[in-house]
Amino acid sequence: MPNTKNTDPIPRRILGRTGVEVAIMGLGGYHLGTMDSKREAVRVVQAAVDGGITFMDNAWEYHDGESETLMGRALAEGNRRDQVFLMTKCCSHGRGKETALRQLHESLRRLKTDYLDL
């Protein structure tokens, strides 16, 4: 029986005008907040990073912040944060910079990081 396990690394490309090279596949955080098991959600993120996914996307409003919390926990365990290009989105919907800044600080706390890449 032939070996069907693919051990080739995920191809990478420069992300827009950032000059940063990331895997051509990313992991979005929306679905993490829909999973029945928080442990399984954390495992999905960690398996993605361990498998070569380097782009992580999330948003402040995904499941009242639960998606960011789970992604943050997953990246913090095993010190995976420095292995990914992490982005999230504020959802102030035109309510002003104070709202956007508050959301940004909440996102940083939930993602367990002091910076975002985008």
PDB file as gemmi writes it, atoms N, CA and C in Angstrom:
CRYST1    1.000    1.000    1.000  90.00  90.00  90.00 P 1                      
ATOM      1  N   MET A   1       0.862  -1.184   0.000  1.00  0.00           N  
ATOM      2  CA  MET A   1       0.000   0.000   0.000  1.00  0.00           C  
ATOM      3  C   MET A   1       0.905   1.243   0.000  1.00  0.00           C  
ATOM      4  N   PRO A   2       0.641   2.216  -0.866  1.00  0.00           N  
ATOM      5  CA  PRO A   2       1.483   3.421  -0.934  1.00  0.00           C  
ATOM      6  C   PRO A   2       1.303   4.296   0.300  1.00  0.00           C  
ATOM      7  N   ASN A   3       2.351   5.022   0.621  1.00  0.00           N  
ATOM      8  CA  ASN A   3       2.318   5.963   1.738  1.00  0.00           C  
ATOM      9  C   ASN A   3       1.534   7.205   1.303  1.00  0.00           C  
ATOM     10  N   THR A   4       0.413   7.476   1.965  1.00  0.00           N  
ATOM     11  CA  THR A   4      -0.421   8.627   1.585  1.00  0.00           C  
ATOM     12  C   THR A   4      -0.198   9.830   2.480  1.00  0.00           C  
ATOM     13  N   LYS A   5       0.666   9.693   3.472  1.00  0.00           N  
ATOM     14  CA  LYS A   5       0.931  10.812   4.370  1.00  0.00           C  
ATOM     15  C   LYS A   5       1.832  11.826   3.669  1.00  0.00           C  
ATOM     16  N   ASN A   6       1.360  13.076   3.586  1.00  0.00           N  
ATOM     17  CA  ASN A   6       2.121  14.134   2.925  1.00  0.00           C  
ATOM     18  C   ASN A   6       3.017  14.808   3.954  1.00  0.00           C  
ATOM     19  N   THR A   7       4.308  14.757   3.732  1.00  0.00           N  
ATOM     20  CA  THR A   7       5.254  15.383   4.651  1.00  0.00           C  
ATOM     21  C   THR A   7       5.874  16.644   4.053  1.00  0.00           C  
ATOM     22  N   ASP A   8       5.396  17.046   2.888  1.00  0.00           N  
ATOM     23  CA  ASP A   8       5.904  18.269   2.270  1.00  0.00           C  
ATOM     24  C   ASP A   8       5.440  19.472   3.081  1.00  0.00           C  
ATOM     25  N   PRO A   9       6.310  20.466   3.247  1.00  0.00           N  
ATOM     26  CA  PRO A   9       5.886  21.670   3.966  1.00  0.00           C  
ATOM     27  C   PRO A   9       4.840  22.455   3.170  1.00  0.00           C  
ATOM     28  N   ILE A  10       4.040  23.209   3.875  1.00  0.00           N  
ATOM     29  CA  ILE A  10       3.038  24.055   3.232  1.00  0.00           C  
ATOM     30  C   ILE A  10       3.768  25.179   2.502  1.00  0.00           C  
ATOM     31  N   PRO A  11       3.469  25.392   1.236  1.00  0.00           N  
ATOM     32  CA  PRO A  11       4.132  26.488   0.511  1.00  0.00           C  
ATOM     33  C   PRO A  11       3.877  27.830   1.197  1.00  0.00           C  
ATOM     34  N   ARG A  12       4.787  28.755   1.022  1.00  0.00           N  
ATOM     35  CA  ARG A  12       4.687  30.088   1.622  1.00  0.00           C  
ATOM     36  C   ARG A  12       4.749  31.158   0.557  1.00  0.00           C  
ATOM     37  N   ARG A  13       4.148  32.285   0.884  1.00  0.00           N  
ATOM     38  CA  ARG A  13       4.170  33.451  -0.002  1.00  0.00           C  
ATOM     39  C   ARG A  13       4.271  34.708   0.856  1.00  0.00           C  
ATOM     40  N   ILE A  14       4.695  35.787   0.233  1.00  0.00           N  
ATOM     41  CA  ILE A  14       4.720  37.078   0.903  1.00  0.00           C  
ATOM     42  C   ILE A  14       3.279  37.560   1.045  1.00  0.00           C  
ATOM     43  N   LEU A  15       2.905  38.016   2.229  1.00  0.00           N  
ATOM     44  CA  LEU A  15       1.555  38.499   2.502  1.00  0.00           C  
ATOM     45  C   LEU A  15       1.440  39.966   2.108  1.00  0.00           C  
ATOM     46  N   GLY A  16       0.747  40.193   0.990  1.00  0.00           N  
ATOM     47  CA  GLY A  16       0.509  41.566   0.528  1.00  0.00           C  
ATOM     48  C   GLY A  16       1.786  42.374   0.451  1.00  0.00           C  
ATOM     49  N   ARG A  17       1.731  43.567   1.042  1.00  0.00           N  
ATOM     50  CA  ARG A  17       2.904  44.460   1.044  1.00  0.00           C  
ATOM     51  C   ARG A  17       3.645  44.421   2.377  1.00  0.00           C  
ATOM     52  N   THR A  18       3.350  43.413   3.214  1.00  0.00           N  
ATOM     53  CA  THR A  18       3.980  43.341   4.534  1.00  0.00           C  
ATOM     54  C   THR A  18       5.444  42.946   4.455  1.00  0.00           C  
ATOM     55  N   GLY A  19       5.805  42.209   3.413  1.00  0.00           N  
ATOM     56  CA  GLY A  19       7.158  41.681   3.331  1.00  0.00           C  
ATOM     57  C   GLY A  19       7.335  40.423   4.175  1.00  0.00           C  
ATOM     58  N   VAL A  20       6.276  39.963   4.819  1.00  0.00           N  
ATOM     59  CA  VAL A  20       6.333  38.794   5.687  1.00  0.00           C  
ATOM     60  C   VAL A  20       5.865  37.565   4.911  1.00  0.00           C  
ATOM     61  N   GLU A  21       6.629  36.502   5.013  1.00  0.00           N  
ATOM     62  CA  GLU A  21       6.290  35.265   4.356  1.00  0.00           C  
ATOM     63  C   GLU A  21       5.437  34.408   5.304  1.00  0.00           C  
ATOM     64  N   VAL A  22       4.284  33.970   4.824  1.00  0.00           N  
ATOM     65  CA  VAL A  22       3.395  33.111   5.615  1.00  0.00           C  
ATOM     66  C   VAL A  22       2.973  31.911   4.772  1.00  0.00           C  
ATOM     67  N   ALA A  23       2.479  30.878   5.447  1.00  0.00           N  
ATOM     68  CA  ALA A  23       1.943  29.716   4.740  1.00  0.00           C  
ATOM     69  C   ALA A  23       0.751  30.161   3.892  1.00  0.00           C  
ATOM     70  N   ILE A  24       0.558  29.511   2.735  1.00  0.00           N  
ATOM     71  CA  ILE A  24      -0.541  29.905   1.855  1.00  0.00           C  
ATOM     72  C   ILE A  24      -1.897  29.488   2.419  1.00  0.00           C  
ATOM     73  N   MET A  25      -1.902  28.683   3.453  1.00  0.00           N  
ATOM     74  CA  MET A  25      -3.131  28.320   4.167  1.00  0.00           C  
ATOM     75  C   MET A  25      -3.095  28.985   5.539  1.00  0.00           C  
ATOM     76  N   GLY A  26      -4.239  29.446   5.983  1.00  0.00           N  
ATOM     77  CA  GLY A  26      -4.327  30.045   7.300  1.00  0.00           C  
ATOM     78  C   GLY A  26      -5.411  29.366   8.113  1.00  0.00           C  
ATOM     79  N   LEU A  27      -5.490  29.754   9.370  1.00  0.00           N  
ATOM     80  CA  LEU A  27      -6.535  29.242  10.253  1.00  0.00           C  
ATOM     81  C   LEU A  27      -7.345  30.414  10.768  1.00  0.00           C  
ATOM     82  N   GLY A  28      -8.630  30.394  10.458  1.00  0.00           N  
ATOM     83  CA  GLY A  28      -9.538  31.398  10.978  1.00  0.00           C  
ATOM     84  C   GLY A  28     -10.085  30.962  12.326  1.00  0.00           C  
ATOM     85  N   GLY A  29     -10.380  31.918  13.176  1.00  0.00           N  
ATOM     86  CA  GLY A  29     -10.822  31.595  14.524  1.00  0.00           C  
ATOM     87  C   GLY A  29     -12.305  31.452  14.720  1.00  0.00           C  
ATOM     88  N   TYR A  30     -13.113  31.845  13.749  1.00  0.00           N  
ATOM     89  CA  TYR A  30     -14.558  31.860  13.964  1.00  0.00           C  
ATOM     90  C   TYR A  30     -15.078  30.523  14.483  1.00  0.00           C  
ATOM     91  N   HIS A  31     -14.702  29.447  13.830  1.00  0.00           N  
ATOM     92  CA  HIS A  31     -15.239  28.127  14.170  1.00  0.00           C  
ATOM     93  C   HIS A  31     -14.818  27.643  15.550  1.00  0.00           C  
ATOM     94  N   LEU A  32     -13.742  28.171  16.114  1.00  0.00           N  
ATOM     95  CA  LEU A  32     -13.286  27.706  17.421  1.00  0.00           C  
ATOM     96  C   LEU A  32     -14.362  27.889  18.486  1.00  0.00           C  
ATOM     97  N   GLY A  33     -15.084  28.996  18.395  1.00  0.00           N  
ATOM     98  CA  GLY A  33     -16.132  29.286  19.362  1.00  0.00           C  
ATOM     99  C   GLY A  33     -17.385  28.451  19.181  1.00  0.00           C  
ATOM    100  N   THR A  34     -17.451  27.672  18.110  1.00  0.00           N  
ATOM    101  CA  THR A  34     -18.625  26.820  17.872  1.00  0.00           C  
ATOM    102  C   THR A  34     -18.382  25.379  18.281  1.00  0.00           C  
ATOM    103  N   MET A  35     -17.159  25.068  18.634  1.00  0.00           N  
ATOM    104  CA  MET A  35     -16.819  23.675  18.944  1.00  0.00           C  
ATOM    105  C   MET A  35     -17.363  23.276  20.310  1.00  0.00           C  
ATOM    106  N   ASP A  36     -17.760  22.029  20.436  1.00  0.00           N  
ATOM    107  CA  ASP A  36     -18.322  21.525  21.690  1.00  0.00           C  
ATOM    108  C   ASP A  36     -17.294  21.471  22.806  1.00  0.00           C  
ATOM    109  N   SER A  37     -16.043  21.227  22.449  1.00  0.00           N  
ATOM    110  CA  SER A  37     -14.987  21.055  23.440  1.00  0.00           C  
ATOM    111  C   SER A  37     -13.939  22.160  23.306  1.00  0.00           C  
ATOM    112  N   LYS A  38     -13.697  22.874  24.389  1.00  0.00           N  
ATOM    113  CA  LYS A  38     -12.646  23.897  24.386  1.00  0.00           C  
ATOM    114  C   LYS A  38     -11.284  23.242  24.211  1.00  0.00           C  
ATOM    115  N   ARG A  39     -11.120  22.098  24.816  1.00  0.00           N  
ATOM    116  CA  ARG A  39      -9.859  21.364  24.697  1.00  0.00           C  
ATOM    117  C   ARG A  39      -9.589  21.007  23.228  1.00  0.00           C  
ATOM    118  N   GLU A  40     -10.628  20.580  22.523  1.00  0.00           N  
ATOM    119  CA  GLU A  40     -10.474  20.232  21.118  1.00  0.00           C  
ATOM    120  C   GLU A  40     -10.170  21.471  20.276  1.00  0.00           C  
ATOM    121  N   ALA A  41     -10.778  22.604  20.601  1.00  0.00           N  
ATOM    122  CA  ALA A  41     -10.503  23.848  19.883  1.00  0.00           C  
ATOM    123  C   ALA A  41      -9.035  24.238  20.043  1.00  0.00           C  
ATOM    124  N   VAL A  42      -8.520  24.126  21.245  1.00  0.00           N  
ATOM    125  CA  VAL A  42      -7.104  24.421  21.505  1.00  0.00           C  
ATOM    126  C   VAL A  42      -6.231  23.452  20.715  1.00  0.00           C  
ATOM    127  N   ARG A  43      -6.610  22.181  20.700  1.00  0.00           N  
ATOM    128  CA  ARG A  43      -5.844  21.175  19.969  1.00  0.00           C  
ATOM    129  C   ARG A  43      -5.805  21.470  18.469  1.00  0.00           C  
ATOM    130  N   VAL A  44      -6.914  21.951  17.915  1.00  0.00           N  
ATOM    131  CA  VAL A  44      -6.970  22.288  16.482  1.00  0.00           C  
ATOM    132  C   VAL A  44      -5.950  23.382  16.155  1.00  0.00           C  
ATOM    133  N   VAL A  45      -5.911  24.427  16.972  1.00  0.00           N  
ATOM    134  CA  VAL A  45      -4.958  25.526  16.739  1.00  0.00           C  
ATOM    135  C   VAL A  45      -3.523  25.016  16.852  1.00  0.00           C  
ATOM    136  N   GLN A  46      -3.247  24.250  17.885  1.00  0.00           N  
ATOM    137  CA  GLN A  46      -1.886  23.756  18.081  1.00  0.00           C  
ATOM    138  C   GLN A  46      -1.465  22.805  16.964  1.00  0.00           C  
ATOM    139  N   ALA A  47      -2.378  21.946  16.518  1.00  0.00           N  
ATOM    140  CA  ALA A  47      -2.064  21.040  15.416  1.00  0.00           C  
ATOM    141  C   ALA A  47      -1.807  21.822  14.129  1.00  0.00           C  
ATOM    142  N   ALA A  48      -2.548  22.898  13.919  1.00  0.00           N  
ATOM    143  CA  ALA A  48      -2.335  23.730  12.731  1.00  0.00           C  
ATOM    144  C   ALA A  48      -0.939  24.336  12.746  1.00  0.00           C  
ATOM    145  N   VAL A  49      -0.551  24.899  13.879  1.00  0.00           N  
ATOM    146  CA  VAL A  49       0.787  25.501  13.986  1.00  0.00           C  
ATOM    147  C   VAL A  49       1.853  24.420  13.815  1.00  0.00           C  
ATOM    148  N   ASP A  50       1.683  23.313  14.508  1.00  0.00           N  
ATOM    149  CA  ASP A  50       2.657  22.229  14.419  1.00  0.00           C  
ATOM    150  C   ASP A  50       2.744  21.671  13.002  1.00  0.00           C  
ATOM    151  N   GLY A  51       1.653  21.788  12.241  1.00  0.00           N  
ATOM    152  CA  GLY A  51       1.630  21.311  10.866  1.00  0.00           C  
ATOM    153  C   GLY A  51       2.136  22.319   9.843  1.00  0.00           C  
ATOM    154  N   GLY A  52       2.489  23.512  10.303  1.00  0.00           N  
ATOM    155  CA  GLY A  52       3.081  24.497   9.402  1.00  0.00           C  
ATOM    156  C   GLY A  52       2.201  25.680   9.043  1.00  0.00           C  
ATOM    157  N   ILE A  53       0.998  25.769   9.611  1.00  0.00           N  
ATOM    158  CA  ILE A  53       0.152  26.945   9.379  1.00  0.00           C  
ATOM    159  C   ILE A  53       0.753  28.112  10.153  1.00  0.00           C  
ATOM    160  N   THR A  54       0.994  29.215   9.464  1.00  0.00           N  
ATOM    161  CA  THR A  54       1.641  30.356  10.120  1.00  0.00           C  
ATOM    162  C   THR A  54       0.785  31.616  10.121  1.00  0.00           C  
ATOM    163  N   PHE A  55      -0.404  31.558   9.539  1.00  0.00           N  
ATOM    164  CA  PHE A  55      -1.285  32.726   9.502  1.00  0.00           C  
ATOM    165  C   PHE A  55      -2.544  32.412  10.303  1.00  0.00           C  
ATOM    166  N   MET A  56      -2.828  33.222  11.324  1.00  0.00           N  
ATOM    167  CA  MET A  56      -4.001  33.051  12.178  1.00  0.00           C  
ATOM    168  C   MET A  56      -4.841  34.321  12.126  1.00  0.00           C  
ATOM    169  N   ASP A  57      -6.142  34.141  11.888  1.00  0.00           N  
ATOM    170  CA  ASP A  57      -7.084  35.251  11.760  1.00  0.00           C  
ATOM    171  C   ASP A  57      -8.201  35.091  12.787  1.00  0.00           C  
ATOM    172  N   ASN A  58      -8.625  36.196  13.387  1.00  0.00           N  
ATOM    173  CA  ASN A  58      -9.698  36.172  14.367  1.00  0.00           C  
ATOM    174  C   ASN A  58     -10.420  37.511  14.337  1.00  0.00           C  
ATOM    175  N   ALA A  59     -11.391  37.676  15.226  1.00  0.00           N  
ATOM    176  CA  ALA A  59     -12.092  38.954  15.348  1.00  0.00           C  
ATOM    177  C   ALA A  59     -12.657  39.090  16.757  1.00  0.00           C  
ATOM    178  N   TRP A  60     -12.708  40.326  17.215  1.00  0.00           N  
ATOM    179  CA  TRP A  60     -13.194  40.664  18.547  1.00  0.00           C  
ATOM    180  C   TRP A  60     -14.583  40.110  18.798  1.00  0.00           C  
ATOM    181  N   GLU A  61     -15.442  40.141  17.813  1.00  0.00           N  
ATOM    182  CA  GLU A  61     -16.837  39.775  18.040  1.00  0.00           C  
ATOM    183  C   GLU A  61     -17.171  38.307  17.807  1.00  0.00           C  
ATOM    184  N   TYR A  62     -16.215  37.491  17.423  1.00  0.00           N  
ATOM    185  CA  TYR A  62     -16.522  36.077  17.210  1.00  0.00           C  
ATOM    186  C   TYR A  62     -16.888  35.422  18.533  1.00  0.00           C  
ATOM    187  N   HIS A  63     -18.162  35.103  18.690  1.00  0.00           N  
ATOM    188  CA  HIS A  63     -18.671  34.381  19.868  1.00  0.00           C  
ATOM    189  C   HIS A  63     -18.314  35.087  21.169  1.00  0.00           C  
ATOM    190  N   ASP A  64     -18.551  36.405  21.183  1.00  0.00           N  
ATOM    191  CA  ASP A  64     -18.299  37.223  22.378  1.00  0.00           C  
ATOM    192  C   ASP A  64     -16.871  37.075  22.902  1.00  0.00           C  
ATOM    193  N   GLY A  65     -15.922  36.961  21.988  1.00  0.00           N  
ATOM    194  CA  GLY A  65     -14.517  36.887  22.367  1.00  0.00           C  
ATOM    195  C   GLY A  65     -14.005  35.481  22.646  1.00  0.00           C  
ATOM    196  N   GLU A  66     -14.888  34.502  22.668  1.00  0.00           N  
ATOM    197  CA  GLU A  66     -14.467  33.132  22.994  1.00  0.00           C  
ATOM    198  C   GLU A  66     -13.476  32.580  21.976  1.00  0.00           C  
ATOM    199  N   SER A  67     -13.650  32.908  20.708  1.00  0.00           N  
ATOM    200  CA  SER A  67     -12.716  32.420  19.692  1.00  0.00           C  
ATOM    201  C   SER A  67     -11.308  32.963  19.942  1.00  0.00           C  
ATOM    202  N   GLU A  68     -11.201  34.232  20.305  1.00  0.00           N  
ATOM    203  CA  GLU A  68      -9.889  34.804  20.628  1.00  0.00           C  
ATOM    204  C   GLU A  68      -9.313  34.153  21.887  1.00  0.00           C  
ATOM    205  N   THR A  69     -10.148  33.923  22.877  1.00  0.00           N  
ATOM    206  CA  THR A  69      -9.678  33.299  24.118  1.00  0.00           C  
ATOM    207  C   THR A  69      -9.087  31.920  23.847  1.00  0.00           C  
ATOM    208  N   LEU A  70      -9.772  31.126  23.045  1.00  0.00           N  
ATOM    209  CA  LEU A  70      -9.288  29.784  22.732  1.00  0.00           C  
ATOM    210  C   LEU A  70      -8.013  29.817  21.904  1.00  0.00           C  
ATOM    211  N   MET A  71      -7.954  30.714  20.923  1.00  0.00           N  
ATOM    212  CA  MET A  71      -6.743  30.830  20.120  1.00  0.00           C  
ATOM    213  C   MET A  71      -5.582  31.301  20.988  1.00  0.00           C  
ATOM    214  N   GLY A  72      -5.835  32.276  21.858  1.00  0.00           N  
ATOM    215  CA  GLY A  72      -4.795  32.765  22.747  1.00  0.00           C  
ATOM    216  C   GLY A  72      -4.259  31.683  23.662  1.00  0.00           C  
ATOM    217  N   ARG A  73      -5.163  30.895  24.225  1.00  0.00           N  
ATOM    218  CA  ARG A  73      -4.748  29.781  25.095  1.00  0.00           C  
ATOM    219  C   ARG A  73      -3.877  28.796  24.315  1.00  0.00           C  
ATOM    220  N   ALA A  74      -4.312  28.466  23.112  1.00  0.00           N  
ATOM    221  CA  ALA A  74      -3.572  27.501  22.297  1.00  0.00           C  
ATOM    222  C   ALA A  74      -2.177  28.006  21.942  1.00  0.00           C  
ATOM    223  N   LEU A  75      -2.072  29.279  21.603  1.00  0.00           N  
ATOM    224  CA  LEU A  75      -0.775  29.838  21.222  1.00  0.00           C  
ATOM    225  C   LEU A  75       0.145  30.006  22.426  1.00  0.00           C  
ATOM    226  N   ALA A  76      -0.427  30.300  23.594  1.00  0.00           N  
ATOM    227  CA  ALA A  76       0.377  30.495  24.797  1.00  0.00           C  
ATOM    228  C   ALA A  76       0.966  29.161  25.284  1.00  0.00           C  
ATOM    229  N   GLU A  77       0.167  28.095  25.205  1.00  0.00           N  
ATOM    230  CA  GLU A  77       0.653  26.778  25.616  1.00  0.00           C  
ATOM    231  C   GLU A  77       1.698  26.312  24.615  1.00  0.00           C  
ATOM    232  N   GLY A  78       2.871  26.035  25.083  1.00  0.00           N  
ATOM    233  CA  GLY A  78       3.933  25.579  24.195  1.00  0.00           C  
ATOM    234  C   GLY A  78       4.644  26.706  23.470  1.00  0.00           C  
ATOM    235  N   ASN A  79       4.367  27.941  23.864  1.00  0.00           N  
ATOM    236  CA  ASN A  79       5.044  29.106  23.280  1.00  0.00           C  
ATOM    237  C   ASN A  79       4.989  29.124  21.760  1.00  0.00           C  
ATOM    238  N   ARG A  80       3.778  29.009  21.221  1.00  0.00           N  
ATOM    239  CA  ARG A  80       3.608  29.000  19.767  1.00  0.00           C  
ATOM    240  C   ARG A  80       3.382  30.398  19.181  1.00  0.00           C  
ATOM    241  N   ARG A  81       3.189  31.404  20.014  1.00  0.00           N  
ATOM    242  CA  ARG A  81       2.866  32.748  19.518  1.00  0.00           C  
ATOM    243  C   ARG A  81       3.888  33.255  18.518  1.00  0.00           C  
ATOM    244  N   ASP A  82       5.158  33.027  18.789  1.00  0.00           N  
ATOM    245  CA  ASP A  82       6.188  33.562  17.902  1.00  0.00           C  
ATOM    246  C   ASP A  82       6.310  32.784  16.590  1.00  0.00           C  
ATOM    247  N   GLN A  83       5.508  31.735  16.425  1.00  0.00           N  
ATOM    248  CA  GLN A  83       5.541  30.941  15.202  1.00  0.00           C  
ATOM    249  C   GLN A  83       4.482  31.368  14.186  1.00  0.00           C  
ATOM    250  N   VAL A  84       3.619  32.328  14.570  1.00  0.00           N  
ATOM    251  CA  VAL A  84       2.512  32.693  13.693  1.00  0.00           C  
ATOM    252  C   VAL A  84       2.455  34.192  13.428  1.00  0.00           C  
ATOM    253  N   PHE A  85       1.837  34.522  12.312  1.00  0.00           N  
ATOM    254  CA  PHE A  85       1.468  35.895  11.971  1.00  0.00           C  
ATOM    255  C   PHE A  85       0.021  36.023  12.426  1.00  0.00           C  
ATOM    256  N   LEU A  86      -0.197  36.803  13.476  1.00  0.00           N  
ATOM    257  CA  LEU A  86      -1.499  36.862  14.138  1.00  0.00           C  
ATOM    258  C   LEU A  86      -2.221  38.163  13.817  1.00  0.00           C  
ATOM    259  N   MET A  87      -3.478  38.004  13.394  1.00  0.00           N  
ATOM    260  CA  MET A  87      -4.295  39.189  13.161  1.00  0.00           C  
ATOM    261  C   MET A  87      -5.649  39.004  13.833  1.00  0.00           C  
ATOM    262  N   THR A  88      -6.264  40.117  14.153  1.00  0.00           N  
ATOM    263  CA  THR A  88      -7.642  40.122  14.608  1.00  0.00           C  
ATOM    264  C   THR A  88      -8.266  41.410  14.126  1.00  0.00           C  
ATOM    265  N   LYS A  89      -9.568  41.486  14.264  1.00  0.00           N  
ATOM    266  CA  LYS A  89     -10.275  42.660  13.766  1.00  0.00           C  
ATOM    267  C   LYS A  89     -11.092  43.286  14.887  1.00  0.00           C  
ATOM    268  N   CYS A  90     -11.050  44.612  14.961  1.00  0.00           N  
ATOM    269  CA  CYS A  90     -11.946  45.349  15.846  1.00  0.00           C  
ATOM    270  C   CYS A  90     -13.268  45.535  15.110  1.00  0.00           C  
ATOM    271  N   CYS A  91     -14.326  45.620  15.843  1.00  0.00           N  
ATOM    272  CA  CYS A  91     -15.654  45.724  15.230  1.00  0.00           C  
ATOM    273  C   CYS A  91     -16.408  46.909  15.818  1.00  0.00           C  
ATOM    274  N   SER A  92     -15.808  48.083  15.734  1.00  0.00           N  
ATOM    275  CA  SER A  92     -16.417  49.260  16.357  1.00  0.00           C  
ATOM    276  C   SER A  92     -17.585  49.806  15.554  1.00  0.00           C  
ATOM    277  N   HIS A  93     -17.699  49.413  14.290  1.00  0.00           N  
ATOM    278  CA  HIS A  93     -18.820  49.819  13.434  1.00  0.00           C  
ATOM    279  C   HIS A  93     -19.078  51.328  13.495  1.00  0.00           C  
ATOM    280  N   GLY A  94     -18.007  52.086  13.410  1.00  0.00           N  
ATOM    281  CA  GLY A  94     -18.132  53.536  13.360  1.00  0.00           C  
ATOM    282  C   GLY A  94     -18.381  54.205  14.692  1.00  0.00           C  
ATOM    283  N   ARG A  95     -18.182  53.496  15.802  1.00  0.00           N  
ATOM    284  CA  ARG A  95     -18.455  54.073  17.125  1.00  0.00           C  
ATOM    285  C   ARG A  95     -17.303  54.884  17.697  1.00  0.00           C  
ATOM    286  N   GLY A  96     -16.217  54.987  16.986  1.00  0.00           N  
ATOM    287  CA  GLY A  96     -15.147  55.863  17.417  1.00  0.00           C  
ATOM    288  C   GLY A  96     -13.901  55.152  17.884  1.00  0.00           C  
ATOM    289  N   LYS A  97     -12.846  55.956  18.038  1.00  0.00           N  
ATOM    290  CA  LYS A  97     -11.542  55.382  18.370  1.00  0.00           C  
ATOM    291  C   LYS A  97     -11.496  54.830  19.786  1.00  0.00           C  
ATOM    292  N   GLU A  98     -12.248  55.418  20.711  1.00  0.00           N  
ATOM    293  CA  GLU A  98     -12.241  54.896  22.079  1.00  0.00           C  
ATOM    294  C   GLU A  98     -12.750  53.456  22.108  1.00  0.00           C  
ATOM    295  N   THR A  99     -13.822  53.196  21.367  1.00  0.00           N  
ATOM    296  CA  THR A  99     -14.370  51.835  21.295  1.00  0.00           C  
ATOM    297  C   THR A  99     -13.370  50.900  20.636  1.00  0.00           C  
ATOM    298  N   ALA A 100     -12.767  51.342  19.547  1.00  0.00           N  
ATOM    299  CA  ALA A 100     -11.792  50.510  18.845  1.00  0.00           C  
ATOM    300  C   ALA A 100     -10.592  50.203  19.733  1.00  0.00           C  
ATOM    301  N   LEU A 101     -10.099  51.195  20.473  1.00  0.00           N  
ATOM    302  CA  LEU A 101      -8.957  50.966  21.361  1.00  0.00           C  
ATOM    303  C   LEU A 101      -9.315  50.020  22.502  1.00  0.00           C  
ATOM    304  N   ARG A 102     -10.518  50.152  23.049  1.00  0.00           N  
ATOM    305  CA  ARG A 102     -10.954  49.246  24.115  1.00  0.00           C  
ATOM    306  C   ARG A 102     -11.015  47.823  23.574  1.00  0.00           C  
ATOM    307  N   GLN A 103     -11.584  47.658  22.379  1.00  0.00           N  
ATOM    308  CA  GLN A 103     -11.669  46.336  21.774  1.00  0.00           C  
ATOM    309  C   GLN A 103     -10.280  45.763  21.492  1.00  0.00           C  
ATOM    310  N   LEU A 104      -9.373  46.607  21.033  1.00  0.00           N  
ATOM    311  CA  LEU A 104      -8.013  46.161  20.769  1.00  0.00           C  
ATOM    312  C   LEU A 104      -7.364  45.625  22.044  1.00  0.00           C  
ATOM    313  N   HIS A 105      -7.483  46.367  23.138  1.00  0.00           N  
ATOM    314  CA  HIS A 105      -6.886  45.927  24.402  1.00  0.00           C  
ATOM    315  C   HIS A 105      -7.536  44.632  24.907  1.00  0.00           C  
ATOM    316  N   GLU A 106      -8.845  44.502  24.722  1.00  0.00           N  
ATOM    317  CA  GLU A 106      -9.527  43.270  25.099  1.00  0.00           C  
ATOM    318  C   GLU A 106      -9.032  42.099  24.246  1.00  0.00           C  
ATOM    319  N   SER A 107      -8.851  42.337  22.959  1.00  0.00           N  
ATOM    320  CA  SER A 107      -8.343  41.291  22.068  1.00  0.00           C  
ATOM    321  C   SER A 107      -6.938  40.861  22.471  1.00  0.00           C  
ATOM    322  N   LEU A 108      -6.082  41.809  22.760  1.00  0.00           N  
ATOM    323  CA  LEU A 108      -4.717  41.476  23.174  1.00  0.00           C  
ATOM    324  C   LEU A 108      -4.732  40.616  24.438  1.00  0.00           C  
ATOM    325  N   ARG A 109      -5.589  40.964  25.376  1.00  0.00           N  
ATOM    326  CA  ARG A 109      -5.688  40.197  26.625  1.00  0.00           C  
ATOM    327  C   ARG A 109      -6.164  38.775  26.332  1.00  0.00           C  
ATOM    328  N   ARG A 110      -7.227  38.657  25.538  1.00  0.00           N  
ATOM    329  CA  ARG A 110      -7.766  37.329  25.242  1.00  0.00           C  
ATOM    330  C   ARG A 110      -6.785  36.483  24.428  1.00  0.00           C  
ATOM    331  N   LEU A 111      -6.073  37.104  23.514  1.00  0.00           N  
ATOM    332  CA  LEU A 111      -5.108  36.392  22.679  1.00  0.00           C  
ATOM    333  C   LEU A 111      -3.789  36.130  23.409  1.00  0.00           C  
ATOM    334  N   LYS A 112      -3.669  36.625  24.633  1.00  0.00           N  
ATOM    335  CA  LYS A 112      -2.482  36.424  25.472  1.00  0.00           C  
ATOM    336  C   LYS A 112      -1.196  36.891  24.779  1.00  0.00           C  
ATOM    337  N   THR A 113      -1.273  38.094  24.214  1.00  0.00           N  
ATOM    338  CA  THR A 113      -0.115  38.658  23.541  1.00  0.00           C  
ATOM    339  C   THR A 113      -0.088  40.159  23.775  1.00  0.00           C  
ATOM    340  N   ASP A 114       1.055  40.755  23.551  1.00  0.00           N  
ATOM    341  CA  ASP A 114       1.150  42.207  23.692  1.00  0.00           C  
ATOM    342  C   ASP A 114       1.283  42.899  22.336  1.00  0.00           C  
ATOM    343  N   TYR A 115       1.147  42.119  21.254  1.00  0.00           N  
ATOM    344  CA  TYR A 115       1.190  42.723  19.925  1.00  0.00           C  
ATOM    345  C   TYR A 115       0.419  41.869  18.927  1.00  0.00           C  
ATOM    346  N   LEU A 116      -0.007  42.507  17.873  1.00  0.00           N  
ATOM    347  CA  LEU A 116      -0.619  41.831  16.733  1.00  0.00           C  
ATOM    348  C   LEU A 116       0.259  42.098  15.519  1.00  0.00           C  
ATOM    349  N   ASP A 117       0.246  41.204  14.584  1.00  0.00           N  
ATOM    350  CA  ASP A 117       1.014  41.407  13.355  1.00  0.00           C  
ATOM    351  C   ASP A 117       0.213  42.186  12.318  1.00  0.00           C  
ATOM    352  N   LEU A 118      -1.129  42.128  12.443  1.00  0.00           N  
ATOM    353  CA  LEU A 118      -1.996  42.861  11.527  1.00  0.00           C  
ATOM    354  C   LEU A 118      -3.304  43.131  12.225  1.00  0.00           C  
TER     355      LEU A 118                                                      
END                                                                             
